[in-house]
Amino acid sequence: MIHKKITITGLNEMVYHLREYKDKNDWQIDFYNIYGALLLSFDSDEETLARLKDEDEAYRMVTEWMDVALMMGKEY
């Protein structure tokens, strides 16, 4: 299993890193803000892999989950 921890400053970075793994299986990527707080984790489940195949859908997925993270009090 590939497990990466990445610090990001924008949603576009999240999409970029996730799309690098759109054709791979068995991975997990944890995204952190610049303060070291965990924002989101994505793994190679069937739905995530399907949504990563299309760039617009990947942005939509990341935006949806980031909205949830912000509602839960995460600081971006």
SVG drawing of the C-alpha trace seen along z (x, -y; Angstrom):
<svg xmlns="http://www.w3.org/2000/svg" viewBox="-21 -28 25 30">
<polyline fill="none" stroke="black" stroke-width="0.4" points="0.0,0.0 1.2,-3.5 0.6,-6.0 1.5,-9.6 1.3,-12.7 1.2,-15.9 1.0,-19.5 -1.1,-21.7 -2.0,-25.4 -4.8,-25.0 -7.5,-22.7 -5.8,-22.5 -2.8,-20.9 -5.1,-18.2 -6.6,-17.4 -3.1,-17.3 -1.8,-14.8 -4.9,-12.7 -5.0,-12.4 -1.4,-11.1 -2.9,-8.0 -6.1,-7.6 -4.8,-4.5 -3.2,-2.9 -4.8,-0.7 -4.2,-0.4 -3.2,-3.9 -4.1,-6.5 -3.2,-10.2 -3.5,-12.4 -3.6,-16.2 -2.4,-18.6 -2.6,-22.4 0.5,-24.5 0.1,-24.3 0.3,-20.5 -3.4,-19.8 -5.0,-17.0 -7.6,-18.3 -8.7,-15.3 -7.7,-11.7 -8.5,-9.9 -8.0,-6.3 -8.3,-4.1 -11.9,-3.0 -14.1,-2.4 -16.0,-5.7 -12.8,-7.8 -11.1,-6.1 -14.1,-6.6 -14.3,-10.3 -10.6,-10.8 -10.8,-9.7 -12.4,-13.0 -10.7,-16.2 -13.9,-18.2 -15.4,-15.4 -12.1,-15.3 -12.4,-19.0 -16.1,-18.5 -15.2,-15.6 -12.4,-17.6 -14.6,-20.6 -17.5,-18.6 -15.2,-17.0 -13.4,-20.2 -16.8,-21.8 -17.5,-19.0 -14.1,-19.5 -14.6,-23.2 -18.1,-22.6 -16.4,-20.3 -14.1,-23.1 -11.0,-22.3 -8.8,-25.4 -7.7,-25.7"/>
</svg>
